[in-house]
Amino acid sequence: MNGSPLLRLIPLTVADGGSTDETVAIVKRLMAEFPNLRLLVNEKRLQSAAINLAATAHATPGTRWLIRCDAHSTYPPNFILHVAEALKRTCAASVVIPMDAVGETCFEKANAWIVDTLLGSGGSAHRGGRKSQYVDHGHHAGFDIVWFRSVGGYDEAFSHNEDAEYDYRVCKGGGRVWLDADIRIAYTPRGSVKALARQYFNYGKGRAKNLRKHKARLKLRQAAPILILALCLTGLVAGLFQWQAFILPAGYLSVLAGASAAIAWKHKSLCGLLSGVAAGIMHLAWAAGFTWESVAGKR
């Protein structure tokens, strides 16, 4: 809550989705000091629902922009003001920003070091990108509220990938999405194999649901994990009858092992040896989620 005195004038909303820590108590204490701070109960416990709820409950007729701040992230000073300035300067429907992954535990560090690479994210512009440009999708930071309302806000049927689904509708309607590489946040990735697998499985499901809704196609970087999963499974099954087929999964494992060694060498840390593990989980869990939703979601 530190920063420019203007932040004491800007309406600030915390949408709590049933947190079990001290979030609500902390917010209530801060409300005594900051009269512009408000608390909402997000009963649906989804990010998409939280943003829609805030836009409906607290946006005034004079509101021009809506700024989004998520958990698991650290925001720079004057983040809200800088995002608002970018929206004003570009007249974009949405402003998105790069996420610089950082970690504290060994697995978090390995995850962070690999996720912003080509192997980890396929070259996604908002994953460590350094160039400000118009894009078709990114990590949401701010919205022109007129555009937000005109396209109906977020689709609350999406528990994941709601941002990409929103951007699709914005771009289809003639709006533009601006990636501002000068406004960056630090993101803490998942700290365990189970949590990372669950996250990317849900990401994959969300992408499949998005494509089905809009009858769109996968990009090459999104199709790659599905191909990897298919080749690895084919190799494992076929290898039971023809051992040479094991070359397929073995080849993929060698790429992950090479990446682990390179990351460990670059960062002079044995934690880097887990980078390949993290990358493999991202790829295969995402592909499994996408495949599951593509098959089961149609029923």
N, C-alpha and C positions, 0 to 999 in steps of 0.2 A: 504493500500500500504506500510505499515511499515514492518519491519522484516529484513531478511538477504539481504545484498547487492546483492546477486545472483539474487534476484527478479527483479533487474533492467536489467538483461541480458536475463531473460526468457520471451519469447513472451507471452503477455497477451492480450486476446480478450474479449471485452464486446459485446455481441449480444443483441441488443435492439429490443424488439418486440412491439414497438409502445407505450412505456411508456408515461404517461401524467404528470409525476412529473418532477423533475430537473435532472433525470439520465443522459440524453444526454449532458446537459450543464456541469454537473460535470465531466463526462468522458472527454469531450473536453478540459476542463481546466487542468485536470491531464495529458493529452497527451503532454502538453507543458513541463511538468516536467519529464515525463517518456516516452522516445521515443520508448520504447518497448511495449507501450500500444496502442491498435487499437480498432476501433469501427466498428461494422457491423450492418447493418439494416436487421433485421429478418422479412421480409414481411409476412411470413406465421404465425408468432406469436405463434409458437409451440416450446417447449423445444427440441423435437427431431430434428426439422429443424435447430434450433440454433446451436446445437452441430455438425451436419453434415456440416453446412455452415462454421463454424470455422475450422473444419478439412480440408475442401476443399480449403478455401481461404487463410489460414494462416499457415498450416503445411508445413514445408520444407522437402526436401528429407532426411535430417538428423534427423527429428523429431522421437523420440522413444515413447513418452508417451503423452497422452492427459488427462488433469485434468479438471474435471467439478465442478463448483461452482454455486449453485442455489440461488434464492432469498428466503426470509422468514427464513434465517438461519444466524447464527454467527459462524465464522470459527476461529480456534485457530491459534496462531503464527506458521509460517513455515508450514502451512497446505500443500501447494503445494509440498514443498520439502519432507515432510514425506510421502505423497502419492506416489511420484516418487520413493522414497527409498523402499517402500513396493512392488511396481511393480518390481523393480530391484531384490529385495531379493527373492521374491516368484516365479518370472517368470510367474505370473498369467496373464490371458487374461484381467481380470478386477479386480480392488480392490474396495470393497464396505465398508461402514462404518456405525456405529450405529448413530442414531439420538436421542438426548436427548431433549424431548419436554419441553419447558419452556413457561410461560405466564405472562402477566402483568395485564390484566383485569381479573375480576372474572371468566368469562366464559372461557377465554384462560387458566387460571390456572386449572380449573376443567377438561378441555379438555386435558391439558398436563398431569395431574396426572393420568388420566385413560387410555390414549392411549398407554402408554408403559407397561400396565399390560396384563395379560393373557386374561382378559375380553375385553380389548380394542383392542388388535392387534392379539390375538390368538397365542401368543408366537413367532411372527415373529422375526428372529434373529437380524435384523437391527433396531428393536425397543427396544432400551435400553439393547441390548445384551452385555455381559461382557466377552465372550470367543472368541478369534481369531480362525478361522477355515475356511475350504472350505465350501461354501454353494452353493445353486442353484440360489439364487437371493438376492439382497440387494440394498441399496441406493447407486447409482453410485458415485464414487469419481474419479477414474482414469482408463484409458484404455491403453493397449498395442496397439499402432496405427496400427501395422501390422495386428493384429487380427480385429481391428475395420474396417479396409478397406477390409479385406478378407471376412467378413460376410456381407459387404454392409452398415455398419453403422446402424443408427436407421431407423426403418420403419416409414416414415413421415405420414403414414395413421393413426398412433396412436397419439391421443392428450393426452391420459393417458395410463399408463401401458407400455409405450414404453421401459422402463428399463427392465421389466420382459420379454418382448418379445425378446429384444436383448439378454438377458442372456440365454434364451431358445436356440437360434440359436448358441450361443457361446458353450454352454455345449454339444449340439448335434454334433457340429463340433470337439469336443475333447478338448476344452479350459476349464480352471478352473477359478472359481470366489473366490477370497480370501476376507473374512471379517476380517478387522483389527480393533479389539476392542480398540486398544490404540489410534486410531485417531478418535476423536468424534466431532460432531458439535451440536450446540444448535439450535433447530428448534422451531419457533413460530407457533403454530397451528391456525386455523381459529378462529376468535373472535365472530362469531354470528351463530345462529342456521341456518339461510339461507345459509351462506357461507359454513358451515360444511356439510350441506345436499347436496349442489351442488357438493362439492369436492368428497364426497364419492359416490354419484350417478354416477359421471363420472369415478371414480375408478372401480366401479362395471361394467360399460359398457366396460371399457378397458379390464378388465379381461375376460369378455365373448368373446370379439373380439379376444383376444389372444388365448383362448382355441379353438375357432372355426378355426382360421387360422392354428393352429398346431395339431388339432384333439387330444388335450390333455384332461386330467381329472382334476376336482377340487380336491384340498387337503381337508382334513377333516376340518381344521380351516376356509377354504373358503366356504365350504358347510354349515357350522353352521348358518351363518346369513340368508341364503336362507330358511333353515328349520325353523328358528325362525319366519321369515315373514309368511311362509305358515301356521304354527301352529296358529299364532296370528290371521290371517285372517279367518282361519277355525273356530277358537273358537268364534270370534265375530259374524260370520254369523250363525253358528250352535247354538250359545247361544240364538238367537232370538226364537228358537224352544225348546231348552233344556238348561236351565240355567246353568247346570253343565259344559257345554262347555266353559263358561267364565273362568274356571279354567286355561285354556291354556294361554291366554293373561295376566291374573292376576298373574300367576306364574312367567312369564317373568318380569312383572313390579315389583314383589317382589324382584327378583334378582337385578334389577337395583337400587331399593330403598336401598337394603342392601349394595350394592357397594357404593352408595352415602354416606351412614352413615359411612361406614368404612373409606372412603377417607377423609371425613370431620374430623373424629376423629384422623386419622393418621397425618393430616397436621394442626390440630387445627384451622380450618378455615371453616366458613359457606359456602364459595365458593365451597367446596368439595361436597355440596349437589347437585350441578349441574353436577357432574361427571356421574351419571346415565343417565341424560338427554343426555349428549354428547355421551355416549356409545350407547344408543338406537338409536340416529340419525345415528351414524356410521354404526351400524348393518343393520338397515332397509333401509337406503338410498343406501347402497352398494348392498343389496339384490334386491332392486327395480331397480337399474341401470343394474345389471346383468340380471335380468329377462327381462327387456325392450329390451336390446340389443340382448338377446338370441331369442326373438320372432320377434321384428321389424327389427333387423339387417339382418335377413335371406331373407328379401323381396327384 
